[in-house]
Amino acid sequence: MDKDYNRNIKLRCAVCGDDTSFEFNEDKSYVKCTRCGREYFGGYNEVVELNQELIDQELEDVKREVVADLKRDFNKSLKDVFKGNKL
């Protein structure tokens, strides 16, 4: 499998749902949504925690994709093996 399964997940504000209006300090220990003004005093880790359902869903999607690709590659390999060993 040569496929890249990396994903970028846009975290959303827990109040307004915006995913582009975050500003944060240098070490990301404080985050603020500039759209609605929500402040996350737990910083980036708090935003991640509040987006855990979104992250988990993306992880499940990637797992399904990997399993489907593995099945396809495995079946192709089996067909190739048996194609070369005709009796």
PyMOL commands that set and color helices and strands:
alter all, ss='L'
color gray80, all
select helices_A, chain A and resi 43-50+52-84
alter helices_A, ss='H'
color red, helices_A
select strands_A, chain A and resi 22-24+31-33+39-40
alter strands_A, ss='S'
color yellow, strands_A
deselect
rebuild
show_as cartoon
